[in-house]
Amino acid sequence: MPWLEQANAASGMAVDDQCKLKFLELKAKRNYRFIVFKIHEQQVVVDKLGGPDETYEDFTAALPGNECRYAVFDFDFTTDENCQKSKIFFIAWSPDTSRVRSKMVYASSKDRFKRELDGIQVELQATDPSEMSFDIIKARAI
């Protein structure tokens, strides 16, 4: 089964240095609100960057409706004790309408790629926009 071999080979996926660099900038300097990553030619690369003033709606609009992506989102919130906090979410976006092979490649590479990004606090898997609604993000952050 050649598709199975391709999926297994994908777990050895290369990660472009820009992925780690941009993630560090999001984490340390807060230069970005979100980063969307895609797999391109056997390598994870930066697909889109969201500026610090962009909203969660801007982030969800940046995800393609029928293609898989990885993404990180820096979520700011206020606790019940009125403390300002931030959590970095890792979102594995795998819409039901994406190709099966693509879903398999993203699924088999996810854990390795996530380990490259030191500082992820919450992980979310979504196949539909409702599974990563703002209310779900807020509930997972607290």
Number of C-alpha atoms within 10 A of each C-alpha: 5 7 12 12 9 13 19 15 14 20 18 14 21 17 17 13 12 12 19 17 12 20 24 17 12 23 20 10 10 15 17 21 23 30 23 22 20 17 22 12 9 14 14 22 20 22 17 15 20 19 16 13 9 13 15 17 10 14 20 17 11 17 20 13 17 15 16 27 22 25 25 26 25 21 18 14 15 12 11 8 6 8 9 10 12 15 20 20 21 23 21 21 28 25 20 15 13 16 13 11 13 16 20 19 22 24 19 18 20 18 11 14 19 18 10 14 17 11 16 19 12 15 14 16 15 16 18 15 14 10 14 17 15 15 11 12 19 15 9 13 18 12
